[in-house]
Amino acid sequence: MTKLSVENVSKRFPTRAEPLVVLRNVSLELGQSRNVAVVGPSGSGKSTLLSIIGTLESPSSGHVFLDGQDPAELNEPLLAVFRNQKIGFVFQDHHLLPQCTVLENVLLPTIAAGPTRREAVDRARMLLDRVGLGDRRDHRPAELSGGERQRTALARALINEPVLLLADEPTGNLDRSTAERVGELLLELQEQEQMMLIVVTHSQRLAGLMSRQLELNDGRLREMTNDQ
């Protein structure tokens, strides 16, 4: 069964004085089709943790295993392929290419595998239908609302059928009602795709939608209880 294991991960950044310790022996396990929210104050290391899980940064110590593979064992070309095929990313800023249509933006992650296949185009169209943008495929990002741009980014994150979706403040730039719709859509798609989902957020509303809530503070990760 697909699983994510984060084992005793620490992250230190060198400074002119003592190293800056951002993560301290963080461990986390997540099974297939499960979700979790990570909350904590600004600067607590939430985005750093997400970057390490997403193989965008390396830990100073510890290991991350995804789908039975330790990405640290891969060279850069193989790591890029692993990341592209196994992990989807949604950020606070949608990072859509302004010159591309909605459909072209969704298809961007498929380019690494060579010429775009018919199956990929069909999946992109299906995903856009599922996020409510089937009639906006030929529009460009400037012609979309903030919520529509983020839904496009969500469809793009799912195009390669990842086993893990990482969302870093996915509703941070949205108004309350739009944020709620995007949060509900995240969970709906996660259930349909049977993937793992980790959401980093300051929003207690969004965190409350997840089946587990963890707090990262002073570099340490701990389970939150219902009375917190």
Secondary structure, DSSP 8 states (H G I E B T S, - for coil): --EEEEEEEEEEE--SSS-EEEEEEEEEEEETT-EEEEE--TTSSHHHHHHHHTTSS--SEEEEEETTB-GGGS-HHHHHHHHHHHEEEE-SS----TTS-HHHHHHGGGGGGSS--HHHHHHHHHHHHHTT-GGGTT--GGGS-HHHHHHHHHHHHHTT--SEEEEESTTTTS-HHHHHHHHHHHHHHHHHHT-EEEEE-S-HHHHHHSS-EEEEETTEEEE--TT-
